[in-house]
Protein backbone atom coordinates (compact mmCIF):
# COMPACT_ATOMS: atom_id res chain seq x y z
CA UNK A 1 0.00 0.00 0.00
CA UNK A 2 1.27 3.46 -0.90
CA UNK A 3 0.52 5.48 2.24
CA UNK A 4 1.47 8.82 0.69
CA UNK A 5 -0.81 8.18 -2.31
CA UNK A 6 -3.67 7.20 -0.04
CA UNK A 7 -3.12 10.32 2.07
CA UNK A 8 -3.21 12.55 -1.01
CA UNK A 9 -6.59 11.06 -1.93
CA UNK A 10 -7.94 11.30 1.62
CA UNK A 11 -7.10 14.99 2.05
CA UNK A 12 -9.20 15.74 -1.01
CA UNK A 13 -12.33 14.37 0.65
CA UNK A 14 -14.82 16.76 2.27
CA UNK A 15 -14.03 17.51 5.91
CA UNK A 16 -16.97 15.49 7.23
CA UNK A 17 -15.77 12.40 5.35
CA UNK A 18 -12.19 12.89 6.58
CA UNK A 19 -13.44 13.14 10.16
CA UNK A 20 -15.46 9.96 9.71
CA UNK A 21 -12.44 8.26 8.16
CA UNK A 22 -10.19 9.33 11.04
CA UNK A 23 -12.72 8.10 13.59
CA UNK A 24 -12.91 4.72 11.87
CA UNK A 25 -9.11 4.43 11.96
CA UNK A 26 -9.01 5.32 15.67
CA UNK A 27 -11.82 2.85 16.38
CA UNK A 28 -9.93 0.09 14.57
CA UNK A 29 -6.80 0.84 16.60
CA UNK A 30 -8.76 0.75 19.86
CA UNK A 31 -10.42 -2.54 18.92
CA UNK A 32 -7.12 -4.10 17.95
CA UNK A 33 -5.42 -2.91 21.12
CA UNK A 34 -8.23 -4.33 23.24
CA UNK A 35 -8.13 -7.64 21.36
CA UNK A 36 -4.38 -8.00 21.71
CA UNK A 37 -4.32 -6.71 25.29
CA UNK A 38 -1.84 -3.97 24.36
CA UNK A 39 -4.02 -1.55 26.27
CA UNK A 40 -3.17 -2.58 29.80
CA UNK A 41 -4.70 -0.06 32.12
CA UNK A 42 -4.95 -0.75 35.81
CA UNK A 43 -8.46 -1.77 36.85
CA UNK A 44 -9.00 1.48 38.80
CA UNK A 45 -8.09 3.55 35.71
CA UNK A 46 -10.45 1.52 33.51
CA UNK A 47 -13.19 1.87 36.13
CA UNK A 48 -12.73 5.65 36.28
CA UNK A 49 -12.76 5.96 32.48
CA UNK A 50 -15.93 3.87 32.31
CA UNK A 51 -17.53 6.06 34.99
CA UNK A 52 -16.64 9.24 33.12
CA UNK A 53 -17.92 7.87 29.81
CA UNK A 54 -21.21 6.84 31.45
CA UNK A 55 -21.52 10.30 33.04
CA UNK A 56 -20.93 11.98 29.69
CA UNK A 57 -23.43 9.71 27.95
CA UNK A 58 -26.03 10.33 30.66
CA UNK A 59 -25.60 14.13 30.57
CA UNK A 60 -24.35 15.24 27.14
CA UNK A 61 -25.68 18.76 27.78
CA UNK A 62 -22.93 19.26 30.36
CA UNK A 63 -20.24 18.95 27.69
CA UNK A 64 -18.59 21.86 25.92
CA UNK A 65 -18.44 21.72 22.11
CA UNK A 66 -14.92 21.41 20.72
CA UNK A 67 -15.31 24.66 18.78
CA UNK A 68 -15.89 26.57 22.03
CA UNK A 69 -12.90 24.94 23.75
CA UNK A 70 -10.71 25.61 20.73
CA UNK A 71 -11.78 29.26 20.50
CA UNK A 72 -11.13 29.81 24.22
CA UNK A 73 -7.69 28.21 23.92
CA UNK A 74 -6.80 30.38 20.93
CA UNK A 75 -8.03 33.47 22.75
CA UNK A 76 -5.93 32.62 25.85
CA UNK A 77 -2.87 31.95 23.70
CA UNK A 78 -3.11 35.33 21.99
CA UNK A 79 -3.02 37.30 25.26
C-alpha positions as semicolon CSV with decimal commas, in nm:
position;residue;x (nm);y (nm);z (nm)
1;X;0,000;0,000;0,000
2;X;0,127;0,346;-0,090
3;X;0,052;0,548;0,224
4;X;0,147;0,882;0,069
5;X;-0,081;0,818;-0,231
6;X;-0,367;0,720;-0,004
7;X;-0,312;1,032;0,207
8;X;-0,321;1,255;-0,101
9;X;-0,659;1,106;-0,193
10;X;-0,794;1,130;0,162
11;X;-0,710;1,499;0,205
12;X;-0,920;1,574;-0,101
13;X;-1,233;1,437;0,065
14;X;-1,482;1,676;0,227
15;X;-1,403;1,751;0,591
16;X;-1,697;1,549;0,723
17;X;-1,577;1,240;0,535
18;X;-1,219;1,289;0,658
19;X;-1,344;1,314;1,016
20;X;-1,546;0,996;0,971
21;X;-1,244;0,826;0,816
22;X;-1,019;0,933;1,104
23;X;-1,272;0,810;1,359
24;X;-1,291;0,472;1,187
25;X;-0,911;0,443;1,196
26;X;-0,901;0,532;1,567
27;X;-1,182;0,285;1,638
28;X;-0,993;0,009;1,457
29;X;-0,680;0,084;1,660
30;X;-0,876;0,075;1,986
31;X;-1,042;-0,254;1,892
32;X;-0,712;-0,410;1,795
33;X;-0,542;-0,291;2,112
34;X;-0,823;-0,433;2,324
35;X;-0,813;-0,764;2,136
36;X;-0,438;-0,800;2,171
37;X;-0,432;-0,671;2,529
38;X;-0,184;-0,397;2,436
39;X;-0,402;-0,155;2,627
40;X;-0,317;-0,258;2,980
41;X;-0,470;-0,006;3,212
42;X;-0,495;-0,075;3,581
43;X;-0,846;-0,177;3,685
44;X;-0,900;0,148;3,880
45;X;-0,809;0,355;3,571
46;X;-1,045;0,152;3,351
47;X;-1,319;0,187;3,613
48;X;-1,273;0,565;3,628
49;X;-1,276;0,596;3,248
50;X;-1,593;0,387;3,231
51;X;-1,753;0,606;3,499
52;X;-1,664;0,924;3,312
53;X;-1,792;0,787;2,981
54;X;-2,121;0,684;3,145
55;X;-2,152;1,030;3,304
56;X;-2,093;1,198;2,969
57;X;-2,343;0,971;2,795
58;X;-2,603;1,033;3,066
59;X;-2,560;1,413;3,057
60;X;-2,435;1,524;2,714
61;X;-2,568;1,876;2,778
62;X;-2,293;1,926;3,036
63;X;-2,024;1,895;2,769
64;X;-1,859;2,186;2,592
65;X;-1,844;2,172;2,211
66;X;-1,492;2,141;2,072
67;X;-1,531;2,466;1,878
68;X;-1,589;2,657;2,203
69;X;-1,290;2,494;2,375
70;X;-1,071;2,561;2,073
71;X;-1,178;2,926;2,050
72;X;-1,113;2,981;2,422
73;X;-0,769;2,821;2,392
74;X;-0,680;3,038;2,093
75;X;-0,803;3,347;2,275
76;X;-0,593;3,262;2,585
77;X;-0,287;3,195;2,370
78;X;-0,311;3,533;2,199
79;X;-0,302;3,730;2,526
